Each structure stands twice: as C-alpha cells, then as structure tokens.
Amino acid sequence: MKLEFTKMQGAGNDYIYLDCRHSGVPADAAQWAALLSRRRFSVGADGLICIAPPQLSDGDATMVMFNADGSEGAMCGNGIRCVAEYLYTHGVQKELIELDTRQAGRKTLYRVGEHRWRAGMGRFSTRAADLPAVGLGAGPLLEVPLVAAGQSWQVSCVSMGNPHCVVFCNEAPPAGVQLADWGAAVENHPAFPQGINVEFVQAESPTSLTTTVWERGSGATLACGTGACAAAVVGVLRGICPRETPIDVRLPGGTLTVRVLQDDTVLLTGPAETVFDGYVEV
C-alpha cells in the first residue's frame, strides 16, 4: 500500500509523521517504524510518530511515537513540538495546543515564533520507581555509582515521562564509537530493566550545557528534547545551573532552551520544522 507521510525535525531529531486523526493508529505502525527509519535504505528517521485523535474531548490530538527499532516510546520533547507545528499548519491554527500521550499524560504547547514552540513538560522525578531503576536505591538518584562498559560512573537518573541517565563530564561529551559503546552499555544495564536514554553533559557555564545523546531504541541522535530537560534538571539539582532561568542545551543538531521552575515543572523551547512530504510503499 502507498503511505502518505510528512518528515519533520526539531534540532535534527527527525521523525516520520502520519496523520491518523481520522483513521486511528495503524496496526502495523511499529513495523513501519522499524522499516522506514532505516537510513540510506528507506525514508530514514529516529522513529515514527502517529498524530491520533485526542484521548479527551478538550484535546487537539494524541502523539503516539515509535522508536527506530519499532518499540513504543513514552515521550519525545522534539516530537511533540513537531506535532503542534503539523497541526498548526494543517487546520488547527491555535497559539495554544493541547496534546495527549499514551504514557506521559497531557502536554500544553505554546507557539512562540515561526516554527518555534514551547512545551510544558510536566514535573520531573528522580525516584527509582518512576524510571524504573533497581539496585541504585530509592532516590533521589543523584550522583550514584554505576559500572558499565568497564567504566565507573557517577550518574543521575531523571524521569521526564520517560527515563534518562545523565552523566556530567569534565571534558567534551563522547561522540562516534565511544558514544555508541558507552551509551549502549548504560541503556542496557541491569539497573534499568526497561532500558534508559543516556545523556553525556559538559557544563560550559551555568546557563549553557553541551550534550550528546544515546536514545533508548534509536541509538545516537542529533538531539533529544526530554534528554535536554533531564540534563538541565540535573544541572539545577547539583547546583550547577539556576532555576527559573533559560538554560541553553547545545546538542549536535541544534540548541534547545530549558527552564526548570520552582515547582519542579520544566519548560522546553525549540524549533519544529517540516523537511518534506512524501509517499512510500509499505
């Protein structure tokens, strides 16, 4: 069958988007994600996102995301901004858009400029039960020891609706083969029975973090919105970064801006752009 899609990206974090508002999420969506995300062999992406009907009548849509390996993801900060941008350009011209997710609740998005949105990401948690994590204590999981890939790490674990393991580095964060080796080892560590996203972070200043990302189910990506939030949260909790102040998180694909508020809610601002529309046989 011929499948119509839109390719979108936020800071280089790219997904294939399907408008499923009238049809619902296809039964084969997970298989399509694994098939179509293969770079150089298909459309190529970090995964596939279905824009489905809202779960409640006062919502605008539901985001259902699948990673590049076909596993279903809980939340994507870049992806949800792109969903808002898609809706805005496809009949929902509102400055405030309410989006449901299957696992991370409702998110409110505000249009703050052309192709630019601010997402309310909700409250973070550093409790082991919310990740989940085992064998590291109940939490808060800040600077706890973890051995992986032959390295002894001090890691901090944060749930942003999906799980993150943040490692602050004294030098430039790893890239290439080193990122793949270290990221995969932490992602699949027994302490994280459902896997985990991994961020390596260097603090350039109290309001500027340089970060590389290894995403659960997708591998190395150019950006991760929830990962940028987790990096900023750990910076705040460790006293490196201030609350209530924009923190620029510089990723390989671009810069995202995070604010950690006094009530532990997090705001994420960044671009959301259409790359192209197309058809593909599946």
Secondary structure, 3 states (H helix, E strand, C coil): CEEEEEEEEECCEEEEEEECCCCCCCCCHHHHHHHHCCCCCCCCCCEEEEEECCCCCCCCEEEEEEECCCCEECCCHHHHHHHHHHHHHCCCCCCEEEEEECCCCEEEEEEEECCEEEEEEEECECCHHHCCCCCCCCCCCCCEEEEECCEEEEEEEEECCCEEEEEECCCCCCCHHHHHHHHHHHHCCCCCCCCCEEEEEEEEECCEEEEEEEECCCEEECCCHHHHHHHHHHHHHCCCCCCCCCEEEEECCEEEEEEECCCCEEEEEEECEEEEEEEEEC
